[in-house]
Every structure is written in C-alpha cells, then in structure tokens.
Amino acid sequence: MAAAGPAPLLPAEAEALVRALQSTELRDTGGWLRQHECVEKLNMHAILSASAGQEQLLTELLVTYAKIPVLIGELISVEIWKHKIFPVLCRLEDFKPRSTFPIYVVLHHEASIINLLETVFFHKEICESAEDSILDLIDYCHRKLTLLAARSPQGDEDEQQWAVLVPPQELQKQAEMMEFEISLKALSVLRFITDQLSALRQHCLSLESRSCCPSGKLKKFENGVWHVVPPEDQVKMTKLDGQVWLALLNLLLSPECQRKYHFDGFNKSQLLKLRAFLTDILMDQLPNLVEMQRFLSHLAVTEPAPPKKDLILEQVPIIWDHILKKNTGKWEAIAKHQVKCVFSPTEEELKLQARRWAQTYSLDMMEALAPDKPRCRVCGAEAAKRCSRCRNEWYCTRACQVQHWQKHKAACNLMAGAPRSVDDP
C-alpha cells in the first residue's frame, strides 16, 4: 500500500459533480439513487480537503453554481419521504424486496446531505449563498433538535434483537439510528449559522449527548458511537456539548438578538436555568462562557427592555409546506409506484448498483476518513478481522462474524459480485 493517502478530487471532477446536483421530485426516488453518488463523492472530497486546509475549491463551486438551496431542498424532500412515504411503503403487502440496499441508500441520502452541509457551512459565503432557503434549513434543524431533546435514553438491550428482524423492521431500526446522528449533525449546522447571522430568534435548548447504561454507567456519544465514560472524564466537555454552548453564546450575547428578542417571564426563567450548568470546570474548558455567566447574572436582577415596536416583515420557510401541499393524499400511490419502479430492481441492476458503489467507497478512501481504528460490527470492540468476501465489515473474533452472518449475507453476496475497486492484498 502506498504511503500517501487518497487525494481529493481533481478540480474538473469536483466541478462536474457539483453541476450534476439537481432538485428531484418526491415521486422520483430513482433520482436520489443517482444523485447520492455525487453527494457521497463530494462528501469525502470535502472532508479530505478540510483536513488538508484546501476546501476553498468546493466552497467556490457550490456558491458559483448556487447549489446550497438545491441541497437544502433535497434534504427536506428526503425528510418528508421518510416521514410520509417510508412507513406506508413498509406496510404494503407486496413490499418484498429482493434487496433492501436501494431503500437504505435513500434513507442514508439525508445523512449524506446534512454531513456535507456541516462540513461547508463553516464558511460565511456558504451561509450567504443559501439566501432565503436558510430559513428552511433553520426550520429543519429546529425539527431535528426538538426530536433530539425529546428522545428518551435507550440502552444496548435492543441490539440483541437485530438478528431476528425482518427487512421492513430492520430498515425502520436503521432509520431510527440514523435519525439520531442526523439530529447531531443538524446541531452543528445550526451552530455554524449562528456564527454568521446576528438576527436569529433564539430557542434555549439544553442538549447533552449522554445516556445511561442499564448498569448505571454514563455513556457519551462521540465519533458516531457510544462510549462508556470513566468517572474521571465525566466532567470533560465533548465536541457536541461545545456546539450547544457556542450556539447559545452567539445568540445570547449578540446585541441585535438582544434588541429583537422578547424576554417575558417564561423565557427569562428558562434562560436562567443555564446558570446551574456553568460550573468552574466547564468555564475552564470554554473560557468564553464567562461572558454568558455575566449576562445571566445581570438578567437575573434586571428586567430587559421590551423590543421596539418597529414594523416587522416576517419571512417564513416554504419548502416543507410546498412539498406537503403538492403531495398530500398521494402518499400511498407514490409508495406503490416506487415499489414497482424503483425498489424492485433485477439481479443485473443490483449488480450494476453494487459495482458503482464499490467504486465510490474504495477501501483506502474509507480508511482515510475513519476517525479511529475499525470497530466490530456486532459488539463494538476494536476489530482486526475483515470479511474476506466483500471486505466491508469488521469483526473482533470469528464468533462475532458467525453471529452476524445471517444479517450480512445478502449484502455480502451482492458486494462480492461487484469488481474490487482496489486489489486484494
């Protein structure tokens, strides 16, 4: 294996992929399958470029070709598909797919888009290029954070049930797991928006990426997985905790937000609850929070001036409502059409799709993007063994591989039938 890692896309390749991004009708799920490949390649390119400090090219292309509103529209469209059409599709009697891979790609499309937006929204020009669709993105993030705040902690007991799930139930379980990670990505996007926009109406959301195991141990969610936190590390701030605090800091201390925000008794009492979390240990890790502590102390003993009675012209998000109005009453018809025309591919079509994805997800590329060493697909332990047929799944022991085989078999056979994108060692 060469010492150097995989290189980002060439400028001409990146430009072609950006120009290929197009808005897709909710009925045309096949368009998402084709477009997902472009989004994933841009995703990997964005991450590699950002790690090398060379992300300017992709930023300029997305701004030049006005593709940020397109991505936001696609993001909301897939969200509506998951909430309105996917449940109907799973209940259809004739929904007996030969492979669930195409449906999984559609489910994953939302995660790919929000991940790409998370990577590029760090730049001010990206926020500005979103134009009016920035309101729709904020509305999307609000929905995701509301779901995240209402989410009840779940332990690991459900993992043992995965081996006996039938395809529709398995897809629903995967969609539920993806929803959690998508919500965390939305949190990061919202924080980057607050870095750039001074006039946002703030909502105080206290979110912590924590859960409790059945044994009573504390777990934190980092780098896509839950980790048991030893007692000495429980007061350490995670990256996700930092995103929440930075977003609140941007909103609460902005003079423009303070001038426009109406501090009634309820809002004031909710904001003052933050003081309980502003410990000395927390402020040592994020010193900027000292300013927030001062603001809250001042707020506790004063009555903020009411907002000025200026003429207010309010913009509202329109993408969600537009898609709903256009398709209301057609959900079952769309689901039946997609089962027949999109999610029932022939064996040859499946092999062709597998071949394209094997080329997109090359092994050296995936290893370069991995934040740490591979983890066992079954138990989550550090893994050193890889499936020798498809080379896509990792295991710590032979026992875990055997346990997972019935679930992995269909995807393994499909991927093993596609040509390798890199040579076997």
C-alpha positions in Angstrom: 0.0 0.0 0.0 1.3 3.4 -0.9 2.4 5.7 2.0 0.3 8.6 0.8 -3.4 8.6 1.4 -6.1 9.1 -1.2 -6.1 12.5 -2.9 -9.1 14.8 -3.2 -11.0 15.1 -6.5 -9.4 17.0 -9.3 -10.9 20.4 -10.0 -12.7 19.3 -13.1 -14.1 16.2 -11.4 -15.4 18.3 -8.4 -17.0 20.8 -10.8 -18.7 18.1 -12.8 -20.2 16.6 -9.6 -21.4 20.0 -8.3 -23.0 20.8 -11.6 -24.8 17.4 -11.6 -26.7 18.3 -8.3 -30.3 18.9 -9.3 -33.7 19.2 -7.5 -35.7 15.9 -7.5 -39.4 15.4 -7.3 -40.6 13.4 -4.3 -42.0 10.7 -6.6 -38.7 10.3 -8.5 -36.7 8.4 -5.8 -34.6 7.0 -8.5 -33.1 10.4 -8.9 -31.9 10.3 -5.3 -30.2 7.0 -6.0 -28.3 8.6 -8.9 -27.6 11.8 -7.1 -26.5 10.1 -3.9 -23.3 9.0 -5.6 -22.4 12.7 -6.4 -23.2 13.8 -2.8 -21.1 11.0 -1.3 -18.1 11.8 -3.5 -18.4 15.5 -2.7 -18.7 14.5 1.0 -15.5 12.5 1.0 -13.8 15.3 -1.0 -14.9 17.9 1.4 -13.6 16.0 4.5 -10.2 15.3 2.9 -9.9 18.9 1.6 -10.9 20.4 5.0 -8.3 18.2 6.8 -5.7 19.5 4.4 -6.9 23.1 4.6 -7.8 23.1 0.9 -11.6 23.4 1.0 -11.8 26.7 -0.9 -12.4 25.0 -4.3 -15.5 23.2 -3.3 -16.8 26.2 -1.4 -16.4 28.4 -4.6 -18.1 25.8 -6.8 -21.1 25.4 -4.5 -21.5 29.2 -4.4 -20.9 29.8 -8.1 -23.4 27.3 -9.2 -25.9 28.1 -6.5 -26.2 24.6 -5.2 -26.7 25.2 -1.5 -30.5 25.9 -2.0 -30.7 22.7 -4.1 -29.1 20.7 -1.3 -31.4 22.2 1.3 -34.4 21.4 -0.9 -33.3 17.8 -1.3 -32.6 17.5 2.4 -36.2 18.4 3.3 -37.6 16.3 0.5 -35.9 13.2 1.8 -37.1 14.1 5.3 -40.7 14.2 4.1 -40.2 10.9 2.3 -39.0 9.2 5.5 -42.0 10.5 7.5 -44.8 10.2 4.9 -43.9 7.5 2.3 -41.5 5.1 4.0 -43.9 4.0 6.7 -46.6 3.4 4.0 -44.1 1.5 1.9 -43.2 -0.8 4.8 -46.9 -1.7 5.3 -47.6 -2.6 1.7 -48.4 -6.3 1.3 -46.4 -6.5 -2.0 -43.3 -5.0 -0.4 -41.0 -7.9 -0.6 -37.7 -6.5 -1.9 -35.0 -8.8 -3.3 -32.6 -6.5 -1.6 -33.1 -3.6 0.8 -29.9 -1.9 -0.4 -31.7 0.7 -2.7 -34.0 1.7 0.1 -31.1 2.0 2.5 -29.4 4.4 0.1 -32.4 6.7 0.1 -32.5 6.6 3.9 -28.8 7.4 4.0 -29.2 10.2 1.5 -30.4 12.7 4.1 -27.5 11.8 6.4 -25.1 12.4 3.4 -26.5 15.8 2.6 -26.5 17.1 6.2 -23.0 15.8 6.6 -21.9 17.8 3.5 -23.6 20.9 4.8 -22.0 20.5 8.2 -18.6 20.5 6.5 -19.1 23.5 4.3 -21.3 25.8 6.4 -18.2 26.8 8.4 -17.7 29.4 5.6 -19.6 32.7 5.6 -20.0 32.7 1.8 -21.9 29.3 2.0 -24.4 30.8 4.5 -24.9 33.8 2.3 -25.4 31.7 -0.8 -28.3 29.9 0.8 -30.3 33.1 0.5 -34.0 32.6 1.5 -33.6 28.8 1.9 -31.5 29.5 5.1 -34.9 29.8 6.9 -35.9 26.4 5.7 -32.6 25.0 6.9 -33.1 26.6 10.3 -36.6 25.2 10.4 -35.2 21.8 9.5 -32.6 22.0 12.3 -35.3 23.1 14.8 -37.4 20.0 14.0 -34.3 17.7 14.4 -33.3 19.4 17.7 -36.9 19.1 19.0 -36.8 15.3 18.3 -33.3 15.1 19.9 -34.4 16.9 23.0 -37.5 14.6 23.3 -35.5 11.4 22.7 -35.6 9.0 25.6 -32.3 7.3 26.5 -32.0 3.7 25.3 -29.7 1.1 26.4 -28.0 -1.6 24.4 -30.7 -4.3 25.1 -32.2 -3.8 21.6 -29.0 -4.8 19.8 -29.7 -8.4 20.6 -33.0 -8.3 18.7 -31.4 -7.2 15.4 -30.6 -10.7 14.1 -34.3 -11.7 14.1 -35.7 -8.6 12.4 -37.4 -9.0 9.0 -36.4 -6.5 6.3 -39.0 -3.8 6.8 -38.4 -3.8 10.6 -34.6 -3.8 10.1 -34.9 -0.8 7.8 -37.1 1.1 10.3 -34.5 0.3 13.0 -31.7 1.6 10.8 -33.7 4.7 10.0 -34.2 5.4 13.7 -30.5 5.1 14.4 -29.7 7.4 11.5 -32.2 10.0 12.8 -30.2 10.4 16.0 -26.9 11.0 14.1 -28.6 13.3 11.6 -30.0 15.4 14.5 -26.5 15.8 15.9 -25.3 17.0 12.5 -28.2 19.5 12.4 -27.0 20.8 15.8 -23.5 21.6 14.3 -25.1 23.2 11.2 -27.2 25.4 13.4 -24.2 26.5 15.4 -22.3 27.5 12.2 -25.4 29.5 11.2 -25.3 31.4 14.5 -21.6 32.2 13.8 -22.6 34.1 10.7 -26.1 35.5 11.3 -26.7 38.1 14.0 -30.5 38.3 13.8 -31.9 34.9 14.8 -34.6 34.4 17.4 -33.1 32.1 19.9 -34.6 29.0 21.5 -33.0 27.7 24.6 -32.3 24.0 24.1 -30.2 22.2 26.6 -29.0 19.1 24.9 -26.5 16.6 26.2 -25.2 13.6 24.2 -25.4 11.3 27.1 -27.2 8.2 28.1 -27.1 5.7 31.0 -26.4 2.0 30.5 -28.6 -0.5 32.4 -25.6 -0.9 34.7 -25.8 2.8 35.7 -22.6 3.8 33.9 -22.5 7.1 32.0 -22.1 7.0 28.2 -21.3 9.8 25.8 -21.8 9.8 22.0 -18.6 10.7 20.1 -17.4 9.9 16.6 -20.6 8.1 15.7 -20.5 5.6 18.6 -21.5 5.5 22.3 -18.5 5.2 24.8 -18.7 4.4 28.5 -17.1 7.3 30.3 -14.8 6.6 33.2 -15.6 8.7 36.4 -12.6 10.9 35.9 -13.7 12.0 32.4 -17.4 12.7 33.1 -16.9 16.4 33.5 -15.0 16.8 30.3 -16.8 18.7 27.5 -17.5 16.8 24.3 -17.5 18.3 20.9 -21.3 18.2 20.8 -21.6 19.8 24.2 -19.4 22.6 22.9 -21.6 23.1 19.8 -24.6 23.8 22.1 -22.8 26.2 24.3 -21.2 28.1 21.3 -24.6 28.4 19.6 -26.2 29.8 22.8 -23.2 32.1 23.3 -23.6 33.5 19.8 -27.4 34.1 20.3 -27.5 35.4 23.8 -24.6 37.9 23.5 -25.5 39.3 20.1 -26.7 42.9 20.6 -29.0 42.6 17.6 -30.6 39.4 19.1 -31.0 41.0 22.5 -32.7 44.0 20.9 -35.2 41.9 19.0 -35.9 39.1 21.4 -38.8 39.5 23.8 -37.8 38.4 27.3 -41.0 37.6 29.0 -41.2 35.8 32.4 -41.2 32.3 30.9 -38.2 32.9 28.5 -36.2 34.6 31.3 -36.8 31.6 33.7 -35.7 29.1 31.0 -32.6 31.0 30.3 -31.6 31.4 33.9 -31.7 27.6 34.2 -28.4 27.6 32.3 -26.6 29.0 35.4 -26.7 25.6 37.0 -24.6 24.2 34.2 -22.0 26.9 34.2 -19.5 25.4 36.6 -15.9 26.4 37.1 -14.8 23.2 35.4 -16.9 23.9 32.3 -15.7 27.5 32.0 -12.1 26.4 32.3 -12.7 24.3 29.2 -14.5 27.1 27.3 -13.5 30.4 28.8 -15.9 32.4 26.6 -18.7 31.2 28.8 -17.6 33.7 31.5 -19.3 36.3 29.4 -22.5 34.3 29.3 -22.4 33.9 33.1 -22.1 37.7 33.5 -25.1 38.2 31.1 -27.2 35.7 33.0 -26.3 37.3 36.4 -27.3 40.7 35.0 -30.5 39.2 33.6 -31.5 37.7 37.0 -31.6 41.1 38.7 -32.9 43.3 35.9 -36.0 43.5 33.6 -34.8 43.7 30.0 -36.4 46.5 27.9 -39.2 45.3 25.7 -38.5 45.0 22.0 -39.1 48.1 19.9 -42.5 48.3 18.2 -41.0 48.5 14.7 -42.7 47.3 11.6 -41.8 43.7 11.3 -41.9 41.8 8.0 -41.5 38.1 8.8 -40.2 35.6 6.3 -41.4 32.0 6.7 -39.9 28.7 5.5 -41.8 27.5 2.4 -40.1 24.3 1.2 -41.7 21.9 3.7 -45.2 23.3 3.2 -44.8 23.4 -0.6 -43.9 19.7 -0.8 -46.7 18.7 1.5 -49.4 20.6 -0.4 -48.2 19.2 -3.7 -48.3 15.5 -2.5 -50.9 15.4 0.2 -53.3 12.5 -0.4 -50.8 10.8 -2.8 -48.5 9.0 -0.3 -49.8 5.5 -0.9 -49.8 6.0 -4.7 -46.3 7.2 -4.6 -45.2 4.3 -2.4 -46.7 1.8 -4.7 -45.1 3.4 -7.7 -41.7 3.4 -6.0 -42.0 -0.3 -5.0 -42.8 -1.2 -8.6 -40.4 1.1 -10.5 -37.5 1.8 -8.1 -37.3 -0.7 -5.2 -37.7 -3.9 -7.2 -34.6 -4.0 -9.3 -33.5 -7.0 -11.3 -30.4 -9.0 -10.4 -28.4 -7.3 -13.1 -29.5 -3.8 -11.9 -28.5 -4.7 -8.3 -25.0 -5.9 -9.5 -24.6 -2.6 -11.5 -25.5 -0.6 -8.5 -23.1 -2.6 -6.3 -20.4 -2.0 -8.9 -20.9 1.7 -8.8 -20.8 1.8 -5.0 -17.7 -0.4 -4.8 -16.0 2.3 -7.0 -17.3 5.1 -4.8 -16.4 3.6 -1.5 -12.9 2.5 -2.1 -11.3 0.8 0.9 -8.3 3.2 1.1 -10.7 6.2 1.0 -12.9 4.8 3.8 -9.9 4.0 6.0 -8.5 7.5 5.4 -11.9 9.0 6.6 -12.2 6.8 9.6 -11.7 8.7 12.8 -10.1 5.8 14.6 -9.5 2.1 14.3 -12.3 -0.2 13.0 -14.9 -1.5 15.4 -16.6 -4.9 15.4 -20.0 -4.7 13.7 -21.5 -6.9 16.5 -20.1 -5.9 19.8 -18.3 -2.6 19.0 -14.9 -3.8 20.3 -11.7 -2.8 18.3 -11.6 -5.1 15.3 -8.7 -6.6 13.3 -10.6 -9.0 11.1 -12.5 -8.1 7.9 -14.9 -10.1 5.9 -12.8 -11.7 3.2 -15.5 -11.7 0.6 -16.9 -8.2 0.5 -14.2 -6.5 2.7 -16.9 -4.1 4.1 -17.5 -5.4 7.6 -15.1 -5.7 10.5 -15.2 -8.2 13.4 -13.1 -8.7 16.6 -13.5 -12.5 16.6 -14.7 -15.4 14.4 -17.7 -15.8 16.8 -18.9 -12.3 16.1 -18.6 -12.8 12.4 -20.6 -16.1 12.5 -23.3 -14.3 14.7 -23.7 -11.5 12.2 -23.6 -13.7 9.0 -27.4 -14.2 8.5 -27.9 -10.4 8.5 -24.8 -9.7 6.5 -25.2 -12.5 3.9 -27.4 -10.7 1.4 -25.2 -7.5 1.2 -22.0 -9.6 1.2 -23.2 -11.7 -1.8 -24.2 -8.5 -3.6 -20.9 -6.7 -3.0 -18.8 -9.8 -3.6 -20.3 -10.0 -7.1 -19.0 -6.5 -7.9 -15.4 -5.9 -9.1 -13.0 -4.7 -6.5 -12.1 -1.0 -6.6 -8.7 -1.9 -5.1 -6.7 -5.0 -5.3 -6.9 -7.7 -2.7 -3.7 -7.9 -0.5 
